[in-house]
Amino acid sequence: MSFTPSAMFRYTLMRLGIFVGSFLAIWALVYFRVLPSGLGDSNLFWVALLALVVSAPLSWVTLRKQRDAVAIQVAEKVDRAKERLAANQSQEDGV
Protein backbone atom coordinates (compact mmCIF):
# COMPACT_ATOMS: atom_id res chain seq x y z
CA MET A 1 0.00 0.00 0.00
CA SER A 2 1.53 3.30 -1.03
CA PHE A 3 0.86 6.63 0.60
CA THR A 4 -0.09 9.39 -1.83
CA PRO A 5 -0.43 12.68 0.03
CA SER A 6 -3.28 14.98 -0.84
CA ALA A 7 -2.68 18.12 -2.83
CA MET A 8 -3.36 20.24 0.27
CA PHE A 9 -0.79 18.32 2.31
CA ARG A 10 1.85 18.71 -0.40
CA TYR A 11 1.03 22.42 -0.79
CA THR A 12 1.30 22.94 2.97
CA LEU A 13 4.66 21.16 3.15
CA MET A 14 6.00 23.14 0.20
CA ARG A 15 4.78 26.38 1.71
CA LEU A 16 6.41 25.50 5.03
CA GLY A 17 9.62 24.60 3.23
CA ILE A 18 9.73 27.97 1.49
CA PHE A 19 9.15 29.72 4.82
CA VAL A 20 11.89 27.73 6.56
CA GLY A 21 14.29 28.39 3.69
CA SER A 22 13.50 32.09 3.81
CA PHE A 23 13.90 32.10 7.59
CA LEU A 24 17.33 30.45 7.39
CA ALA A 25 18.51 32.76 4.60
CA ILE A 26 17.37 35.89 6.46
CA TRP A 27 18.80 34.61 9.73
CA ALA A 28 22.17 34.17 7.99
CA LEU A 29 21.95 37.71 6.58
CA VAL A 30 21.18 39.09 10.06
CA TYR A 31 23.94 36.96 11.61
CA PHE A 32 26.50 38.35 9.17
CA ARG A 33 25.10 41.85 9.72
CA VAL A 34 23.93 42.36 6.15
CA LEU A 35 20.45 43.09 7.53
CA PRO A 36 19.69 44.90 10.79
CA SER A 37 19.05 42.65 13.78
CA GLY A 38 15.93 44.38 15.11
CA LEU A 39 15.54 46.16 18.42
CA GLY A 40 16.92 44.65 21.61
CA ASP A 41 15.79 41.05 22.02
CA SER A 42 13.40 41.10 19.05
CA ASN A 43 15.90 39.42 16.73
CA LEU A 44 13.97 36.14 16.31
CA PHE A 45 10.66 37.95 15.83
CA TRP A 46 12.30 40.28 13.29
CA VAL A 47 13.74 37.36 11.32
CA ALA A 48 10.41 35.49 11.38
CA LEU A 49 8.51 38.57 10.23
CA LEU A 50 10.92 39.19 7.36
CA ALA A 51 10.78 35.50 6.41
CA LEU A 52 6.99 35.69 6.30
CA VAL A 53 7.09 38.81 4.12
CA VAL A 54 9.63 37.21 1.75
CA SER A 55 8.09 33.72 1.61
CA ALA A 56 4.52 34.84 0.85
CA PRO A 57 5.19 36.25 -2.64
CA LEU A 58 7.70 33.47 -3.35
CA SER A 59 5.03 30.89 -2.52
CA TRP A 60 2.46 32.74 -4.61
CA VAL A 61 4.71 32.62 -7.67
CA THR A 62 6.39 29.23 -7.28
CA LEU A 63 3.45 27.14 -6.04
CA ARG A 64 0.85 28.14 -8.65
CA LYS A 65 0.44 24.63 -10.09
CA GLN A 66 0.12 23.12 -6.64
CA ARG A 67 -2.42 25.75 -5.61
CA ASP A 68 -4.48 24.95 -8.73
CA ALA A 69 -4.36 21.25 -7.83
CA VAL A 70 -5.65 22.08 -4.35
CA ALA A 71 -8.49 24.13 -5.83
CA ILE A 72 -9.50 21.23 -8.09
CA GLN A 73 -9.37 18.78 -5.19
CA VAL A 74 -11.51 21.02 -2.99
CA ALA A 75 -14.03 21.60 -5.79
CA GLU A 76 -14.35 17.84 -6.36
CA LYS A 77 -14.97 17.22 -2.67
CA VAL A 78 -17.62 19.95 -2.56
CA ASP A 79 -19.33 18.48 -5.64
CA ARG A 80 -19.36 15.00 -4.08
CA ALA A 81 -20.81 16.40 -0.84
CA LYS A 82 -23.54 18.22 -2.79
CA GLU A 83 -24.38 15.02 -4.67
CA ARG A 84 -24.65 13.03 -1.41
CA LEU A 85 -26.82 15.72 0.13
CA ALA A 86 -29.12 15.77 -2.89
CA ALA A 87 -29.34 11.95 -2.84
CA ASN A 88 -30.18 11.97 0.88
CA GLN A 89 -32.83 14.64 0.40
CA SER A 90 -34.43 12.72 -2.49
CA GLN A 91 -34.53 9.54 -0.34
CA GLU A 92 -36.21 11.44 2.49
CA ASP A 93 -38.75 12.95 0.11
CA GLY A 94 -39.62 9.50 -1.29
CA VAL A 95 -40.28 7.94 2.13
Buried (B, 14 or more C-beta within 10 A) or exposed (E): EEEEEEBEEBBBEBBEEBBEBBBEBBBEBBEEEEBEEBEEEEBEEBBBEBBEEBBBEBBEEBBEEBBEBBEEBEEEEEEEEEEEEEEEEEEEEEE
